[in-house]
Amino acid sequence: MTVLPNPAVRRVETMGRPGWTHEDFMRLAPDGEKAELINGDIIIMSPPFYEHERLQVFLITVLSMFVGRFSLGEVLGSRTPVRISADQTYEPDILFVSKAREHIITRSEVTEAPDLVIEILSGGTANYDRGDKLANYAKAGVREVWLIDPFGPAGTQFFQRQNDELIEVADLDGILQSIALPNFRLRTAWLWPDAAGNLPNPYDVLKELGAI
């Protein structure tokens, strides 16, 4: 056996430090920035770009008004921590919790998996959203997940729960029938700008949905 003439080096990052927990995240996450706890690592997200913010505002407007009109539950935005497991805490771009489960919403967090999660993808987050986060949403019991590419349908995916799995589903003739939001029909063309560069008017969308 070869004996090294000098002692071996041990560095802090390779010594198996335990990962952060949900409680650590709630204590340490910065107030002014979006952050998530993924596999025990606290990750600070880059500031969102215009297309992301515009689509988020549009969807929150439509969904919150639809949910409010029919008293279906609560729609919340991207700075709401969601406890997924001991080492997974996410801040989805948009989430929906049904009325029967509103008890999971506290002043500081959502304590269990929402019914619907919407993530608007970006270059810095897409791998997480499609990978570990999607898998953990499935394990936690989320009923429906929309992964939306704000630049077009090619990178957009929809998942709905069948038994113990989230199964990717396709729209039918341009319509996705939500299983988490009763009677909500998403016309997928609403998600991207028209030829003039505009998203739909939320009033027109809500009128088509029968909410006004």
C-alpha positions in Angstrom: 0.0 0.0 0.0 1.3 3.4 -0.9 1.7 5.8 2.0 1.2 9.5 1.1 4.0 11.7 2.3 1.5 14.5 3.1 -1.8 14.4 4.9 -5.0 14.1 2.7 -7.0 17.3 2.3 -10.6 17.3 3.5 -12.8 20.3 2.3 -15.9 21.5 4.0 -18.2 21.0 0.9 -17.3 17.3 0.7 -17.8 16.4 4.3 -21.4 15.4 4.1 -22.9 18.5 5.8 -26.7 17.7 6.4 -28.9 19.6 4.0 -31.2 22.4 5.0 -34.7 21.7 6.2 -38.0 23.4 5.7 -37.6 25.1 9.1 -34.2 26.3 8.1 -35.6 27.7 4.8 -38.4 29.6 6.6 -35.8 31.1 8.9 -33.1 31.9 6.3 -34.8 32.6 3.0 -34.3 36.2 1.9 -37.3 38.5 2.2 -36.8 40.4 -1.1 -35.9 37.5 -3.4 -37.7 34.4 -4.6 -36.0 31.3 -3.2 -36.7 27.6 -3.0 -35.5 24.6 -1.0 -34.7 21.9 -3.5 -33.1 18.6 -2.2 -31.9 20.4 0.9 -30.3 23.3 -1.0 -31.6 26.8 -0.7 -31.6 28.2 -4.3 -32.0 31.9 -5.0 -33.9 32.5 -8.3 -33.0 35.1 -10.9 -35.4 38.0 -11.4 -38.2 37.2 -13.8 -38.3 38.6 -17.3 -41.1 40.6 -18.9 -42.8 37.7 -20.8 -42.9 35.7 -17.6 -44.4 38.5 -15.5 -47.0 39.4 -18.1 -48.2 35.9 -18.4 -48.3 35.4 -14.6 -50.4 38.6 -14.1 -52.8 37.4 -16.9 -53.2 34.0 -15.4 -53.6 35.2 -11.8 -56.2 37.7 -12.9 -58.3 35.1 -14.8 -57.9 32.3 -12.2 -58.5 34.4 -9.1 -61.6 36.0 -10.6 -62.9 32.6 -11.8 -62.3 31.0 -8.5 -63.8 33.9 -6.6 -66.9 33.9 -8.8 -67.7 30.3 -8.0 -66.2 30.2 -4.5 -63.9 27.4 -5.4 -61.0 28.2 -3.0 -57.8 30.3 -3.1 -55.4 31.4 -5.8 -52.0 32.6 -4.6 -48.8 33.9 -6.3 -45.1 33.2 -6.4 -43.9 34.3 -3.0 -46.0 31.7 -1.1 -43.8 29.0 0.4 -45.3 25.5 0.0 -44.1 22.7 2.2 -43.7 19.7 0.0 -41.5 17.6 2.3 -38.9 18.0 5.0 -36.2 19.1 2.5 -38.4 20.5 -0.3 -40.1 23.9 -0.1 -41.2 25.6 -3.3 -42.7 28.9 -4.3 -44.8 28.1 -7.4 -45.5 31.0 -9.8 -49.3 30.3 -9.2 -51.1 27.8 -7.0 -54.7 26.9 -6.3 -56.0 25.3 -3.1 -59.6 24.1 -3.1 -62.2 25.4 -0.6 -62.3 22.1 1.2 -58.6 22.3 1.8 -58.2 25.9 2.7 -57.1 24.9 6.2 -53.6 24.1 4.7 -53.1 27.9 4.1 -51.5 29.6 7.1 -50.2 33.1 7.5 -46.7 32.2 6.5 -46.9 29.1 4.3 -49.0 26.4 2.6 -48.5 23.3 4.7 -49.4 20.6 2.2 -49.5 20.2 -1.6 -51.8 22.5 -3.5 -54.4 21.1 -5.9 -53.0 23.0 -8.9 -49.5 24.2 -9.5 -48.5 26.5 -12.4 -44.8 27.1 -13.2 -43.8 29.6 -15.9 -40.6 28.3 -17.3 -37.3 30.2 -17.7 -33.8 29.1 -18.7 -32.6 29.1 -15.1 -35.5 27.1 -13.6 -36.8 24.8 -16.4 -34.5 21.9 -15.4 -35.7 22.0 -11.8 -39.4 22.5 -12.8 -39.3 19.5 -15.2 -37.1 17.3 -13.0 -36.9 17.2 -9.2 -39.8 19.6 -8.6 -42.2 17.8 -10.8 -41.3 14.4 -9.3 -41.8 15.8 -5.8 -45.1 17.5 -6.7 -46.2 14.0 -7.8 -45.1 12.4 -4.5 -46.8 15.1 -2.5 -50.2 14.6 -4.1 -50.6 17.6 -6.4 -53.5 16.9 -8.6 -52.5 19.0 -11.6 -49.3 20.8 -12.9 -48.9 23.2 -15.8 -45.4 23.9 -17.0 -45.8 26.8 -19.4 -43.1 28.0 -21.8 -44.0 31.7 -22.3 -42.5 31.7 -25.7 -44.7 29.0 -27.3 -46.4 25.6 -27.0 -43.4 23.5 -28.0 -41.9 23.6 -24.4 -45.3 23.6 -22.6 -46.5 20.5 -20.7 -49.7 19.7 -18.7 -49.8 16.9 -16.1 -52.9 15.5 -14.3 -53.1 12.9 -11.6 -54.1 9.3 -12.4 -53.9 7.1 -9.3 -50.4 7.8 -7.8 -48.8 9.5 -10.8 -48.8 12.7 -12.7 -49.4 11.8 -16.3 -48.7 14.2 -19.2 -51.9 15.0 -21.0 -52.6 16.9 -24.3 -55.2 19.5 -25.0 -58.2 18.4 -27.1 -58.9 20.7 -30.0 -56.9 23.4 -28.2 -58.8 23.0 -24.9 -57.5 21.6 -21.6 -60.2 20.6 -19.2 -58.8 21.1 -15.7 -59.3 18.4 -13.1 -58.3 20.6 -10.2 -60.4 23.6 -11.1 -64.1 22.5 -11.6 -65.5 23.6 -14.9 -62.4 25.5 -15.9 -61.5 25.1 -19.6 -58.1 26.5 -20.6 -57.9 27.5 -24.2 -54.2 27.0 -24.7 -54.0 29.8 -27.3 -54.6 32.2 -24.4 -51.1 31.5 -23.1 -49.2 33.2 -25.9 -49.4 36.6 -27.6 -51.4 37.1 -30.8 -50.0 38.5 -34.1 -50.1 42.0 -32.6 -48.1 40.8 -29.6 -51.0 40.9 -27.1 -52.4 38.4 -24.6 -56.2 38.1 -24.5 -58.2 40.6 -22.5 -59.1 38.8 -19.2 -62.6 40.2 -19.4 -63.2 38.4 -22.7 -61.7 35.2 -21.3 -63.9 35.3 -18.2 -66.9 36.0 -20.3 -66.2 32.9 -22.5 -65.8 30.8 -19.3 -69.2 32.0 -18.0 -67.7 33.8 -15.0 -69.2 37.2 -15.9 
